[in-house]
């Protein structure tokens, strides 16, 4: 998939665990884990907004487009 989720990198940079973010955002750990491991097929804007609010970042920091040619 050409869209990648950089949640793991952001968590390390912010010194947060997946559990802490899940509690702050109000999302279950399994659902957040699916997003973190790039297995999600969709993300709600409300979820993305909550993640950005808690990590103090922009949507482009969480989501990244990688061309298939760049691999």
C-alpha positions in Angstrom: 0.0 0.0 0.0 1.3 3.4 -0.9 0.0 5.1 2.3 2.0 4.5 5.4 1.2 5.3 9.0 4.0 6.8 11.0 2.4 6.3 14.4 5.2 4.2 15.8 7.8 6.9 15.0 5.6 9.7 16.5 5.1 7.6 19.7 8.8 7.2 20.2 9.5 10.9 19.5 6.8 11.9 22.1 7.8 9.2 24.6 4.3 7.7 24.7 3.2 4.1 24.6 0.4 2.8 22.5 -1.6 2.1 25.7 -1.2 5.8 26.8 -2.3 7.1 23.4 -5.2 4.7 23.3 -6.4 6.0 26.7 -6.0 9.6 25.7 -7.7 9.2 22.4 -10.4 6.8 23.5 -9.6 4.1 21.0 -9.1 0.5 21.8 -5.5 -0.8 21.8 -6.2 -3.4 19.1 -7.7 -0.8 16.8 -4.8 1.6 17.4 -2.4 -1.3 16.8 -4.0 -2.1 13.4 -3.4 1.5 12.5 0.2 1.5 13.8 1.1 -1.7 11.9 -0.2 -0.3 8.6 -3.0 -2.9 8.4 -5.8 -0.4 8.5 -7.7 0.1 5.2 -9.4 3.3 6.4 -9.2 5.9 9.2 -11.9 8.2 10.4 -11.2 11.9 10.3 -12.3 12.0 14.0 -9.7 9.4 14.9 -7.0 11.2 12.9 -8.0 14.5 14.6 -7.8 13.0 18.1 -4.4 11.4 17.3 -3.1 14.8 16.0 -4.5 16.6 19.0 -2.8 14.3 21.5 0.5 14.0 19.6 0.5 17.7 18.8 1.1 17.0 15.1 -0.4 17.5 11.6 -2.2 14.7 9.6 0.8 14.7 7.3 3.0 13.7 10.2 0.8 10.6 10.8 0.2 9.6 7.2 2.7 9.4 4.4 2.5 8.6 0.7 5.2 6.5 -0.7 5.3 5.9 -4.4 5.7 2.3 -5.5 8.6 3.4 -7.6 10.5 4.6 -4.5 10.7 1.0 -3.1 
